[in-house]
Each structure stands twice: as C-alpha cells, then as structure tokens.
Amino acid sequence: MKIIAGGRFKLPFVGKETYIELMRAGLGYNRKDGTFFLKETENVDTAKVLLQRILREEVVFAQRCFICESHFTCSICAYKEKCRTPDLPLCCICYQCRTRTNLYDLYLEKSRRMI
C-alpha cells in the first residue's frame, strides 16, 4: 500500500494521455522538481484509481492533524464509519490530539494563527 501524506509526490514516467487524465482528475504538476500534488479533491476517487493503476498498488491519502500536523490514515480513526470525508487528504484531528483535555483551546489557538 502506498500512503500519500499530503504535499508533493513523485511518480514514474507517465505518457501524455495518462498525464492529461491526472490533470483532469485534479492533480497538479510542479515542473521545477518533477512532483505531482493533489490540487482539487472533487475527483479524488478518479485520482486514486489512476494512481493505483500507475503505481500498481493500493493508494491511500493520509490526513494531516490540524493541531499537531502529524499524518495518519483514516483506517485508525474511531469515526471512520461516521465521517463524511473519509480518505480525502484534508485536515482532521488525530487520536492523540482528540484525547487532550484542552483540545478546544488548542483548536482556537491554531485557528487564530492561521488568520
């Protein structure tokens, strides 16, 4: 299984047609360092299928914790069954941060820093 943890990632050479498919699926490409990144999440399922075909293995997008910025997969989340955005590379809150007693204060502080 290939876990893509936010940011940029490299792929083996893909032909012109596959490159166009990747762009239509919402991926972007950085020509300076030859890396791909998820630019849009509207077609994430299509992007996953394409990446799995290219890499010849299962692809999972990791979440980034909004509080501590660690990466984790949805498979370890207690709320996976109830989540509206499973396996989308978005910000979420990891198990360690969810169990903190001052979570709300940490959330507010992080939000203030972003503004």
C-alpha positions as CSV (number, residue, x, y, z in Angstrom):
1,M,0.0,0.0,0.0
2,K,1.3,3.4,-0.9
3,I,0.3,6.2,1.5
4,I,0.4,9.7,0.1
5,A,0.8,12.1,3.0
6,G,-0.1,15.5,1.7
7,G,2.3,17.7,-0.2
8,R,4.1,16.6,-3.3
9,F,5.0,13.1,-4.5
10,K,6.9,11.6,-7.4
11,L,5.5,9.2,-10.0
12,P,7.3,7.1,-12.5
13,F,7.2,8.4,-16.1
14,V,3.6,8.6,-17.4
15,G,2.8,9.2,-21.0
16,K,0.9,12.2,-22.4
17,E,-2.5,10.6,-22.2
18,T,-2.1,9.5,-18.6
19,Y,-0.7,12.9,-17.7
20,I,-3.8,14.5,-19.2
21,E,-6.0,12.1,-17.2
22,L,-4.2,13.0,-14.0
23,M,-4.7,16.7,-14.6
24,R,-8.4,16.2,-15.3
25,A,-8.7,14.3,-12.1
26,G,-7.5,17.3,-10.1
27,L,-3.7,16.7,-9.8
28,G,-1.2,19.4,-10.4
29,Y,2.4,19.1,-11.5
30,N,5.5,21.1,-10.4
31,R,7.9,21.3,-13.3
32,K,10.8,22.6,-11.1
33,D,11.1,19.4,-9.0
34,G,9.1,16.9,-11.1
35,T,6.5,16.3,-8.4
36,F,2.7,15.8,-8.5
37,F,0.2,17.1,-5.9
38,L,-3.5,17.0,-5.3
39,K,-4.8,20.3,-6.4
40,E,-8.6,19.6,-6.1
41,T,-10.5,17.0,-4.1
42,E,-13.6,16.9,-6.3
43,N,-12.4,13.9,-8.3
44,V,-10.3,12.2,-5.6
45,D,-11.7,8.8,-6.4
46,T,-10.7,9.1,-10.0
47,A,-7.3,10.3,-9.0
48,K,-6.9,7.3,-6.7
49,V,-7.8,4.9,-9.4
50,L,-5.3,6.5,-11.8
51,L,-2.6,6.5,-9.2
52,Q,-3.2,2.8,-8.3
53,R,-3.0,1.9,-12.0
54,I,0.3,3.8,-12.3
55,L,1.8,2.5,-9.1
56,R,0.3,-1.0,-9.3
57,E,-0.6,-0.9,-5.6
58,E,-3.4,0.4,-3.4
59,V,-3.2,4.2,-2.7
60,V,-4.4,5.8,0.5
61,F,-4.3,9.5,1.1
62,A,-3.3,10.4,4.7
63,Q,-4.9,13.0,6.8
64,R,-3.0,15.8,8.4
65,C,-3.8,16.7,12.0
66,F,-5.0,20.3,12.3
67,I,-3.4,20.6,15.8
68,C,-0.1,18.8,15.7
69,E,0.3,18.4,11.9
70,S,1.1,14.7,12.1
71,H,-0.1,12.4,9.3
72,F,-2.3,9.4,9.8
73,T,-4.7,7.2,7.8
74,C,-8.5,7.0,8.2
75,S,-8.2,3.3,8.9
76,I,-7.1,4.0,12.5
77,C,-9.8,6.6,13.2
78,A,-12.7,5.8,15.6
79,Y,-15.0,7.9,13.5
80,K,-14.3,6.3,10.1
81,E,-17.8,4.9,9.8
82,K,-19.5,8.3,10.5
83,C,-17.1,10.5,8.6
84,R,-18.4,12.4,5.6
85,T,-14.9,12.8,4.0
86,P,-13.1,9.5,4.5
87,D,-9.8,9.1,2.7
88,L,-9.8,12.7,1.5
89,P,-6.4,14.5,2.1
90,L,-7.9,17.1,4.3
91,C,-7.1,18.4,7.8
92,C,-8.6,16.3,10.6
93,I,-7.7,15.8,14.3
94,C,-5.6,12.7,15.2
95,Y,-6.3,10.4,18.1
96,Q,-3.6,11.8,20.3
97,C,-4.9,15.3,20.0
98,R,-8.6,14.3,20.3
99,T,-7.8,12.9,23.7
100,R,-6.3,16.1,25.0
101,T,-8.3,17.8,27.7
102,N,-7.6,21.3,26.2
103,L,-8.4,20.4,22.6
104,Y,-10.8,23.2,22.1
105,D,-8.3,25.8,23.3
106,L,-5.6,24.3,21.0
107,Y,-8.1,24.4,18.1
108,L,-8.8,28.1,18.7
109,E,-5.2,29.0,19.1
110,K,-4.2,27.2,15.8
111,S,-7.2,28.9,14.1
112,R,-6.1,32.3,15.3
113,R,-2.5,31.8,14.0
114,M,-4.0,30.9,10.5
115,I,-5.9,34.2,10.3
